[in-house]
Amino acid sequence: MAKSIIIIGAGIAGLSAGCYGQMNGYDTRIFELHDKPGGLCTAWKRKDYTIDGCIHWLVGTNPSSSFNRIWRELGALKGKDIVNHEVFIRFEGSGGKALDLYTDVDRLERHLKELAPADSAPIEEFTAAVRAISRVDMPLPRPREISSPLDGLKMLPRMLPLARPLMKWRKVSTAAFAERFTDPLLHEAFSSFMDLPDFPLLGLMFTMAWLHNRDAGYPVGGSLEFSRAIERRYLDLGGEIDYKARVENILVENDCAVGVRLAGGSEHRADTVISAADGHATIFDMLEGKYADAKIRDRYKNKPIFEPLVQVSLGIASELEGEPQTIMFPLASPIEVAGVKHHRMGVVNHRFDPVQMPEGKTVLIATFTTTYAYWEELYRDPERYRAEKQRIADAVVAAVEGRFPAIAGRVEMVDVATPVTYKRYTNN
């Protein structure tokens, strides 16, 4: 008789665990609190528009890359067209000039030098590191539990090109690297590409290397269709999914997880339990904090979290042709979100995905970093909560119409998702 696995959560991790469990001879069953797969890798409908909540680009879209093997095994990209953008981000400076972050590193270097010839040295440092990283097809390591020192040694020759950039840039943030530029536009752009002030420069370099290799494209159909493709693979393998099935407790006997108890009171048992749900909810709710040691408690109490987002999505009766995927531009009037004034806004133009909207139209998405506590408190007063979402939406519409005058009066749909929205639907 096959051994059984219960998996909590039908996000990408949970669905993947289910697929690989089925492939390896286990009977698996997933319990998911929402009514659809994907977790945070999701999308939702408003009027005729699909609002994407996750994927902008995806590592492993090049069929020749090592990582692509995982997506093939999971059926995630089967039959999907991949869009590889020419420009990753267009950054419009406060002085009126614009910088295009081209995905081709050679073209990017030429463009940056044309904008700022005096900054050739840091430009070449950046692009040289991107080239070095792009020459490495990152191998998929064996799981730590079954790997040996010999496995690590076998990977070393393939990893050698990474040694220099890793050693040189491992402690440098994008903001710190921006200080090397004397040109105001390059300094401002590299300070702003990533919202987090301590975002590692290597993170941007790796992203540009994947984009250069056409290994970080966008799968047409977006996040929910991507999740549904893995769901289909899982079900075809014989796995089971229970939707609208919130796990309240993980059942423990003799310090071993033996099953789960759902919100309705029913209990389900298995040889193995995997939680692919939110870590805090797993440790402190489902396990009631009984297995949280001092280190885990310190991490959740004192370490900074990745800042949650407010996402404002607009359905536009216009294609906005000729515009890149992402545009970052200065605001004529700052937009205040949870007490923080934002003087610049980035919008993602989804016109490149015809599956997500009617012909001749597009969706623009803007996001702002924020704090969870502010929105949790506001949510207790529904009227204030709705009013605050409307205020931010109105400000975004005004900013977008100011930047793209041709769409004035053509906004047909407005949607605002706050950190509370994500908590309600995904428990994150």
C-alpha positions, 0 to 999 in steps of 0.5 A: 500500500502506498504511503500517504501525504497531506499537503496544506496549501495549493500554492505553487509549493504545495502543488509542486510537492503534490506532483513530485509526491505522486511521481514518486509513488505517494498518495497525496491530498492537498487542503486549500482554504481558497476556491482556486489554486495558486495561493499568491500566484493568482489573478482575479476578474473585474468586469472584462478584465483579469487582474494579475497579482503575481508574475511579471517575469519567471526564471526558467522560461528558456527551454535550454536552461537547467531550471526549465526542467522543473517547469517541464516536469510540472507541466507549468509552461505546456503550450504557453507562449513566452514574452521576452521584453526588449526593455525591462523598465523605463525609468523617467528621471525628474529632469525629463530624461529617460533610461531604458533598462534593456534586457540585452546587456550589450545594448544596455551598456551602449545606452548607459554610456550614451546617457552618461559617458563620464560614468563608463567605469561603474557602467562597465563594472555592472555589465561585466558582472551581468555577463559573467553571471549570464555565462553560468547555467545554474545547476539544480542541486540535489536535495540537502538531505541526500547530497554529499560533499562530492555533489558540491565538488562536482558543481564547482567547475560550472560555478567558477565564473560566479566567483569574482562577482559574488566576492566583489558585490556580495555585500553591496546594495543597489543604493550603495552602488548608485553612489558611484554614478555622477550622472543624476539620472543614473544615480536616481535610477539605480537608487529606485529600480528596487523599492527596498533600500537594502536590496542587494546589487547581486539580485539586480545583476542576476535578474539582468543576466536571466533576462539577457539569456531570455530565461526570465520571460512572461508566460502568456495567460499570467499567474492564475493560468500558470497555477492551473497548469500545475494543478492539471498536472497534479490531478492527471497524476492522480492527486486530490485537492479539497478547496474551501478546506481551511486547516485549523490544526496539525494533529501531533502524536508523540511529537510527530505530525500525523494529520490535520483538523479542518475548520469544520471539525473533520480530521484527516490522517496521513503518514506525512504532513507537509505545510506549504502554507504561510510559516507564521500561520503554520508555526503559531496557529496550526501548531499553536506555537508548541514547536517554536524555539527561541530562534524562530520566535526571535525571527518572527518578532524582531526581523524585518519582514518583506513589506506588503503591498497595496496594488491598484489596478486600472482597466483602460479602454486603450492599448497604450501601444509603444510603451514598455512593460514597466514605466517608473515616473515622477509624480506631480503630486505625491501619493500618500499611503499609510502615512508615507508619501510616494514621490514616484510611481511605477506602472506595469502595462499588461497590453502584451498579454491579450488573454487578460483583457478585451481586444484594444484594451489594457490593464495598468497595475501600480503597487506601493509598499506599506505596513500591514498593521495600518490596514488591519486597523483600518479594516475594522471600520469598513467605511473608513477602509473603503474611503481610504482605498477610494482615495488612493485609487483616485490619486493613481487615476489622476497620476496615470491620466497625467502621464498618459493624457490619451487615456483621460476619461477612458478608465473603465475599471478600478480595483484596490487590493490591500495587505488585508486582501491578501491575508483574507484570501491566502492567510499570508 
